[in-house]
Amino acid sequence: MTDKNSLVDQKYKWYIYDLGPIIKEYLEKLIQESKKYNKGTADKSFIDGQLLSFIWFIEMLKQQAEAFGIDIKELRLDDVNAEKDIPSYID
């Protein structure tokens, strides 16, 4: 017999596990979109603003996971390094 609390815990673990790749897919879309526009254009600035916001969101997820003792590998965002990888795409 499975404990109801155990099932709830598993549901949240799978939710978090599934969310990481979805977040990375969206991040990659933003990066590709940013590459389409010329520096200094309104479209480039708009996409780069979205990209910066999304990076902040990912970093917050990683920080909160660490604070709650959740291994970042469980988020499947451990290979995202915003400080290193992203600034080269932004004006």
Summary of the structure (lengths in Angstrom):
residues: 91
radius of gyration: 16.4
end to end distance: 56.3
largest distance: 61.1
contacts: 216
relative contact order: 0.15
helix: 77%
strand: 0%
